[in-house]
Amino acid sequence: MSSTLAGWLQALALVGALALCYRPLGDHIANLLTTGKHLRVERGLYKVVGVDPEADQRWSVYLRSVLAFSAVSILFLYALIRLQTHLLLSLGVPEMEAHQAWNTAISFTANTNWQSYSGESAMGHLVQMAGLAVQNFVSAAVGIAVVATLIRGFTRNRTDRVGNFWVDLTRINLRLLLPIAVLFALVLAASGVVQNFHGFHEVATLTGGQQAIPGGPVASQEVIKLLGTNGGGFFNANSAHPFENPNGFSNLLEVFLLLLIPFALPRTFGKMVGDHRQGYAIVAVMGLFWVASVALITFFESQHAGVASQAAGAGMEGKEQRFGIAASSLFAASTTLTSTGAVNSFHDSYSPFGGGLTVFNMMLGEIAPGGTGSGLYGMLILAIVAVFVAGLMVGRTPEYLGKKLGGREMKFASLYILTTPTLVLVGTGVAMALPDQRAGMLNTGAHGFSEVLYAFTSASNNNGSAFAGITVNTAWYDTALGLCMVLGRFLPMVFVLALAGALAQQQPVPATPGTLPTHKPLFVGLLSGVILIVVGLTYFPALALGPIAEGLH
């Protein structure tokens, strides 16, 4: 069997597994977000922290809860990292510098998991478990909680209440993330992923030398890093490391985990709004972009221009032999179309157009299917824009799911769309204007520019992957990328929650013959076009200076 055929069979198996989980998992998430029943353990937690689970919040109060919880998380994780040399299971790792600790604390709280350090040599086991892994759970839950408020904005009428953040956060963790994480951590451990509390072991190599082999609680962190679309690796090589991703089965399972919840959430959306066809339309757009990205990246990475490149197998540079081109491309497309950022190959070594597509995937806003929660609310914002554009074409007030889209709603949607490109393009421009920061590029010319563009795109879109050819562990980059991560995560949430509040206050309007049907192929095509034109073309000049220029050289 050829590697190409094997790769497509893996993709088909992945699609089948996701399709089987779409309905039951999507319905389960909808039920936990709408039920009035509280588990006994949940009631105990509410009592301890002083939360009234029956009290819904206004969108502004919900927002303050999100920001306060995230701010405390950043401070706690920063302190834990800075003090880790004095804690148990520190393994004797040196103290992390303040600017790098700041960057890391924001990174994991913002669901970005950008790493300017080597995990096995910079973090002790306690910080990995009590700090990083915990944030992998709660940051993913925050994203799902925020999209739940936007859906409630469509389903609730003439109210200023959009839910209770503390109830949503607790339920998502206890009823969704934790059970799946425990189950698949056992599966990963059984497939060969390391799970222990060992430190470094000195072993003899085949050449007679000595090598320090690290251990640690890897499987338990690996599963939530993928399930929560986080992406931070226990080891520096991330999912290319054999202790994190030992074989073809674990590789396919890891791709399945990072796509599982984002692809199930459209079903949740359809169930909560009372029309499953709306969910099918959204998941169709997500699926189209995902299939196109996988196919194109695989195609570009399989092409070896020139006799010398063909003989050397240049497409395998930066890829693991145990995965090959097809499985590496599948992982690369999936991780950049979600906000995961995990890698099983190094995108810096990809072909210009293959690597450029990984950047473009993030520039789309990581909506196909996107991060846990963030992908769906990003897609719904673009759906609102698509409906608005259609309304302008026919000269009538646009409506989406019975809610009118006026000036207030479109301002929030526009600000959401403009936030990330502003961070990416301004950050990249400033970095390229400073000689000291240009010196951090491993390569010159178009590829060097792509390294910087990738870094700011990844940070601002809360992805966390990197081209790996740029030196980012400097005070300037740690600070600048940290600002992009925190603003790129929480500013869009402000506009999403404000939009949810505005929609919830409206009285629904009945559908008329002039109402755009948002569950048919026409809307799928319209939404796909809006994504490519409104979002994709925003970055075209920057892409032309980087991967496109390199590919045409």
C-alpha positions in Angstrom: 0.0 0.0 0.0 1.4 3.4 -1.0 1.8 6.1 1.7 -0.6 8.3 -0.2 -3.4 5.7 -0.1 -2.7 5.0 3.5 -3.0 8.7 4.3 -6.4 9.0 2.6 -7.6 5.9 4.3 -6.6 7.4 7.6 -8.5 10.6 6.7 -11.6 8.6 5.8 -11.4 6.6 9.1 -11.1 9.9 10.9 -14.2 11.4 9.1 -16.2 8.3 10.0 -15.2 8.4 13.6 -16.1 12.1 13.9 -19.4 11.5 12.1 -20.3 8.7 14.6 -19.6 11.1 17.5 -21.3 14.2 16.0 -24.8 13.5 17.2 -24.4 11.9 20.7 -21.6 14.3 21.8 -23.3 17.4 20.4 -26.6 16.4 22.1 -24.7 15.7 25.4 -23.1 19.2 25.3 -26.5 20.8 24.6 -28.1 19.0 27.4 -25.4 19.9 30.0 -25.7 23.6 28.9 -29.5 23.7 29.2 -30.6 21.3 32.0 -31.8 22.7 35.3 -30.4 19.8 37.3 -27.2 20.0 39.3 -25.1 17.1 40.3 -24.3 16.7 44.0 -20.6 17.4 43.5 -21.5 20.5 41.6 -23.8 21.8 44.3 -21.0 21.2 46.8 -18.6 23.3 44.7 -21.1 26.1 44.3 -21.6 26.1 48.1 -17.8 26.3 48.8 -17.2 29.2 46.4 -20.5 31.0 47.3 -22.2 30.8 43.9 -26.0 30.7 43.4 -26.5 28.3 40.5 -30.0 29.5 39.9 -29.0 33.1 39.3 -28.4 33.9 35.6 -26.1 36.8 34.8 -26.3 39.8 32.4 -23.7 39.7 29.7 -21.6 42.3 31.4 -21.5 40.4 34.6 -20.8 37.2 32.7 -17.9 39.0 31.0 -16.5 40.3 34.3 -16.6 36.7 35.6 -14.7 35.4 32.6 -12.0 38.2 32.9 -11.7 37.9 36.7 -11.3 34.1 36.5 -8.7 34.4 33.8 -6.8 37.1 35.6 -6.6 35.0 38.7 -5.5 32.1 36.6 -2.7 34.1 35.0 -1.4 35.3 38.4 -1.6 31.8 40.0 0.2 30.2 37.1 2.9 32.9 37.0 3.6 32.4 40.7 3.7 28.7 40.3 6.2 28.9 37.5 8.4 31.4 39.3 8.4 29.4 42.5 8.7 26.0 41.0 12.3 25.5 42.2 11.0 25.4 45.8 8.2 23.0 45.1 7.9 19.2 45.0 8.8 17.3 41.8 10.7 20.3 40.5 13.4 17.9 39.2 16.0 20.6 39.9 15.0 22.8 36.9 16.3 26.4 37.0 14.0 29.3 37.7 12.3 30.7 34.7 12.9 34.4 33.9 10.2 36.8 34.6 9.4 37.7 30.9 9.2 34.1 29.9 7.1 33.2 32.9 4.7 36.0 32.0 4.5 34.8 28.4 3.9 31.2 29.5 1.2 32.1 32.1 -0.8 34.1 29.6 -0.2 31.5 26.9 -1.8 28.6 28.8 -4.6 30.8 30.3 -5.5 32.1 26.8 -5.7 28.6 25.4 -2.7 29.4 23.2 0.0 27.2 24.7 2.8 29.0 22.8 6.1 27.7 24.3 9.3 29.7 24.2 11.0 27.0 26.3 11.8 23.3 26.2 9.1 21.5 28.3 11.3 18.7 29.6 14.1 21.0 30.8 12.1 24.0 32.0 9.1 22.6 33.9 8.9 20.3 36.8 6.2 17.6 37.1 4.1 19.6 39.7 4.0 22.7 37.5 3.1 20.5 34.4 0.2 18.9 36.3 -1.1 21.6 38.7 -0.4 24.5 36.5 -0.3 23.7 32.8 -2.7 20.7 32.7 -5.3 22.5 34.9 -5.3 25.5 32.5 -5.7 23.1 29.6 -9.1 22.1 31.2 -10.4 25.5 32.3 -9.3 27.6 29.3 -11.1 25.1 27.0 -14.2 25.3 29.2 -14.1 29.1 29.0 -14.3 29.0 25.2 -17.3 26.6 25.3 -19.0 28.7 27.9 -18.7 31.9 25.8 -20.2 30.2 22.7 -23.0 29.0 24.9 -23.9 32.6 25.7 -24.0 33.5 22.0 -26.3 30.6 21.3 -28.5 31.7 24.2 -28.6 35.1 22.6 -30.5 33.6 19.7 -32.8 31.4 21.8 -33.8 33.9 24.6 -36.2 36.8 24.1 -36.6 40.2 25.8 -34.2 39.4 28.6 -30.8 40.7 29.7 -29.7 37.3 31.1 -27.3 35.0 29.1 -26.4 32.3 31.7 -24.2 31.7 34.7 -20.5 31.5 34.0 -19.6 29.6 37.1 -22.3 27.0 36.4 -21.2 26.6 32.7 -17.5 26.4 33.7 -18.2 23.7 36.3 -20.5 21.6 34.2 -18.2 21.7 31.1 -15.3 20.5 33.1 -17.0 17.8 35.2 -19.5 16.5 32.7 -17.6 16.8 29.4 -13.8 17.3 29.5 -12.8 15.3 32.6 -14.6 12.0 31.7 -13.3 12.0 28.1 -9.8 12.9 29.2 -9.7 10.1 31.8 -10.9 7.6 29.2 -8.5 8.5 26.4 -5.5 9.0 28.8 -5.8 5.3 29.5 -6.0 4.6 25.7 -2.9 6.8 25.0 -1.0 5.2 27.8 -1.9 1.7 26.5 -0.7 2.8 23.0 2.7 3.7 24.4 2.5 7.3 25.6 4.6 7.7 28.8 2.8 8.1 32.1 5.0 8.1 35.3 6.7 10.4 37.8 10.3 9.6 36.8 12.9 12.3 36.4 15.8 11.9 34.0 17.4 8.5 33.5 20.9 8.1 32.1 21.1 5.4 29.5 23.8 4.1 27.2 23.3 4.9 23.5 24.1 2.6 20.6 27.2 4.6 19.9 28.5 4.1 23.5 27.6 7.5 24.7 25.2 8.6 27.5 21.8 10.2 27.1 19.4 11.5 29.7 15.9 10.2 29.0 13.1 12.2 30.6 9.8 10.7 32.0 6.7 12.2 33.5 2.9 12.2 33.5 2.7 12.7 29.8 -0.5 10.8 28.7 -2.7 12.6 31.2 -1.6 16.0 29.8 -1.4 14.9 26.2 -5.1 14.0 26.0 -6.4 17.3 27.4 -3.9 19.3 25.4 -5.6 17.9 22.3 -9.2 17.5 23.5 -9.2 21.2 24.7 -7.4 22.4 21.5 -4.6 23.7 23.7 -1.4 22.3 22.1 1.4 22.7 24.6 3.7 19.8 24.6 5.2 18.0 27.6 8.4 17.8 25.5 10.0 20.3 23.3 9.3 18.2 20.2 5.6 18.2 21.0 3.6 15.5 19.3 6.6 14.6 17.2 8.3 13.1 20.3 7.8 9.3 20.5 6.9 9.6 24.2 3.9 11.8 23.3 3.0 10.2 20.0 4.7 6.8 19.5 3.0 5.3 16.5 0.4 5.6 13.7 -2.5 4.7 15.9 -1.7 7.3 18.5 -1.2 9.8 15.8 -4.6 9.2 14.3 -6.2 9.2 17.7 -4.6 12.5 18.6 -6.0 14.2 15.4 -9.4 12.7 16.3 -9.2 14.2 19.8 -8.3 17.7 18.6 -11.2 17.7 16.2 -13.8 15.9 18.4 -15.4 18.7 20.3 -15.1 21.5 17.7 -16.9 19.4 15.1 -19.6 18.3 17.6 -20.5 21.8 18.7 -22.5 22.7 15.5 -24.8 19.9 16.6 -25.1 21.6 20.0 -25.9 24.8 18.2 -28.6 23.2 16.1 -30.2 21.5 19.1 -30.2 24.6 21.3 -31.8 26.8 18.6 -34.3 24.1 17.8 -33.3 23.4 14.2 -30.7 20.8 13.5 -30.4 22.0 9.9 -28.7 25.1 11.1 -26.0 22.9 12.7 -25.6 20.9 9.5 -25.1 24.1 7.5 -22.3 25.3 9.8 -20.6 21.9 10.0 -20.7 21.6 6.2 -18.8 24.9 5.8 -16.3 23.7 8.5 -15.9 20.4 6.7 -15.4 21.9 3.3 -12.5 24.1 4.5 -10.9 21.2 6.5 -11.0 18.8 3.5 -9.6 21.5 1.2 -6.8 22.3 3.5 -5.8 18.6 4.1 -5.9 18.0 0.4 -3.8 21.0 -0.6 -1.2 20.7 2.1 -0.8 17.0 1.3 -0.5 17.9 -2.4 2.2 20.5 -1.9 4.2 18.4 0.5 4.1 15.5 -1.9 5.6 17.5 -4.8 9.5 17.5 -5.0 10.5 20.0 -7.7 13.8 19.0 -9.3 15.8 15.7 -9.7 17.9 16.4 -6.6 14.9 17.1 -4.4 13.1 14.0 -5.6 16.2 11.8 -4.9 16.6 13.2 -1.4 12.9 13.0 -0.6 12.8 16.7 0.3 9.2 16.5 1.4 10.2 14.4 4.4 12.4 17.1 5.9 11.1 18.0 9.3 8.7 15.0 9.4 8.8 11.8 11.3 9.5 8.7 9.3 6.9 6.8 11.3 4.2 9.1 10.1 5.1 10.1 6.6 3.9 13.0 4.5 0.2 12.2 4.4 -0.3 11.8 8.2 1.9 14.8 8.9 -0.1 17.0 6.5 -3.3 15.7 8.1 -2.0 16.7 11.5 -0.7 20.1 10.3 -4.0 21.1 8.6 -6.1 20.0 11.6 -3.9 21.7 14.2 -3.8 25.0 12.4 -7.5 25.0 11.5 -8.2 24.5 15.2 -6.6 26.6 18.0 -4.6 23.5 19.0 -1.0 24.4 18.0 0.3 20.8 18.6 2.6 19.6 15.9 3.9 16.2 14.8 6.2 17.8 12.2 7.9 21.1 11.9 6.1 23.6 9.7 9.3 25.6 9.1 10.5 22.8 6.9 7.3 22.6 4.8 7.2 23.7 1.2 6.5 27.4 0.7 2.9 26.8 -0.3 2.4 24.0 2.2 3.7 26.2 5.1 1.8 29.1 3.7 -1.4 27.2 4.0 -0.8 26.5 7.7 -0.5 30.3 8.2 -3.6 30.9 6.1 -5.6 28.4 8.1 -4.9 30.4 11.3 -5.6 33.7 9.5 -9.1 32.5 8.7 -9.7 32.7 12.4 -9.4 28.9 13.0 -13.0 28.3 12.3 -12.9 25.0 10.5 -13.7 23.6 13.0 -11.7 26.0 15.2 -11.0 25.8 18.9 -13.3 24.5 21.6 -16.0 27.1 21.5 -14.0 29.8 19.9 -14.3 28.1 16.5 -18.1 28.0 16.6 -18.5 31.6 17.8 -16.1 32.8 15.2 -18.1 30.9 12.5 -21.4 32.3 13.9 -20.0 35.9 13.7 -19.1 35.3 10.0 -22.5 33.8 9.5 -24.0 37.0 10.8 -21.8 39.0 8.4 -22.9 36.7 5.5 -26.6 37.3 6.3 -26.0 41.0 6.5 -24.3 41.0 3.1 -27.2 39.1 1.7 -29.6 41.6 3.2 -27.8 44.5 1.5 -28.1 42.7 -1.8 -31.9 42.5 -1.7 -32.5 45.7 0.2 -34.1 44.4 3.4 -33.2 44.3 7.1 -31.1 41.1 7.6 -32.3 38.5 10.1 -30.6 35.4 11.5 -32.6 32.8 13.4 -35.4 35.3 14.0 -33.1 38.1 15.3 -32.7 41.4 13.4 -29.1 42.4 12.7 -29.0 46.2 13.0 -26.2 48.7 13.5 -25.5 47.7 17.1 -25.1 44.0 16.2 -23.0 44.6 13.2 -20.6 46.9 15.1 -19.9 44.1 17.5 -19.4 41.6 14.6 -17.1 44.1 12.7 -15.0 44.8 15.8 -14.6 41.0 16.3 -13.4 40.5 12.8 -11.0 43.5 12.9 -9.3 42.6 16.2 -7.1 39.7 15.2 -5.8 41.1 11.8 -4.9 44.3 13.6 -2.8 42.4 16.2 -1.2 40.2 13.5 -0.3 42.9 11.0 0.8 45.6 13.5 2.9 43.1 15.5 4.6 41.7 12.4 5.2 45.2 11.1 6.8 46.4 14.3 9.0 43.3 14.6 10.2 43.8 11.0 10.9 47.5 11.7 13.2 46.7 14.6 16.7 45.6 13.6 17.3 43.6 16.9 14.1 41.6 16.3 14.8 40.9 12.7 18.1 39.4 13.9 16.1 36.7 15.6 15.1 35.2 12.3 16.9 32.0 11.4 16.4 32.7 7.7 16.5 35.9 5.6 14.2 37.1 2.8 10.7 35.8 2.3 11.1 32.8 4.5 12.4 34.9 7.4 9.4 37.2 7.1 7.1 34.1 7.1 8.7 33.1 10.4 7.7 36.4 12.0 4.3 36.5 10.4 3.6 32.9 11.6 4.6 33.8 15.1 2.2 36.8 15.4 -0.6 35.0 13.5 -0.2 32.0 15.9 -0.2 34.1 19.0 -3.0 36.4 18.1 -5.3 33.5 17.0 -4.5 31.6 20.2 -2.9 28.7 18.2 0.5 28.3 19.7 2.4 26.4 16.9 5.5 28.0 15.4 7.7 27.9 12.3 10.5 27.1 14.8 13.1 29.1 13.0 12.8 32.3 15.0 14.3 33.1 18.4 11.4 34.2 20.5 12.7 33.8 24.0 13.7 37.4 24.4 12.2 40.1 26.6 10.7 41.9 23.5 9.1 38.8 21.9 7.9 37.3 25.1 6.2 40.6 26.0 4.9 41.4 22.5 3.6 37.9 21.8 2.1 37.8 25.3 0.1 41.0 24.6 -1.1 39.5 21.3 -2.2 36.3 23.1 -4.2 38.1 25.9 -5.8 40.7 23.5 -6.4 38.1 20.8 -8.2 35.9 23.3 -10.2 38.2 25.5 -11.1 41.2 23.2 -13.1 39.0 20.8 -14.9 37.5 23.8 -16.0 41.0 24.9 -17.6 41.5 21.5 -19.2 38.0 21.4 -20.7 38.5 24.9 -21.9 42.0 24.0 -23.5 40.6 20.9 -25.1 37.8 22.9 -26.6 40.4 25.2 -27.9 42.5 22.3 -29.6 39.5 20.6 -31.2 38.2 23.9 -32.9 41.5 24.4 -34.7 41.4 21.1 -38.2 40.1 20.3 -37.9 37.5 17.6 -39.5 38.3 14.2 -41.3 35.6 12.2 -39.8 34.3 9.0 -41.2 35.7 5.7 -40.8 34.8 2.1 -38.0 37.3 1.9 -36.0 35.7 4.8 -32.7 34.2 3.7 -32.9 30.4 4.5 -29.7 29.7 6.5 -29.8 26.0 6.3 -29.6 25.4 2.5 -26.6 25.0 0.1 -27.0 28.6 -1.0 -26.1 29.8 2.5 -23.2 27.3 2.7 -21.8 28.8 -0.4 -22.4 32.4 0.7 -20.8 31.8 4.0 -17.8 30.1 2.4 -17.4 33.1 0.1 -17.6 35.6 2.9 -14.9 33.7 4.8 -12.5 33.8 1.9 -13.2 37.4 0.8 -13.8 39.2 4.1 -11.2 37.4 6.2 -8.8 35.8 3.7 -8.1 38.8 1.5 -7.3 40.9 4.6 -4.0 39.1 4.9 -3.2 38.8 1.2 -0.5 41.5 1.0 1.3 39.9 4.0 1.1 36.5 2.5 2.4 37.9 -0.8 5.5 39.1 1.0 6.1 35.8 2.7 5.1 32.3 1.5 3.7 33.3 -1.9 6.9 35.2 -2.8 9.0 32.3 -1.6 6.9 29.8 -3.5 7.1 31.8 -6.8 10.8 32.5 -6.4 
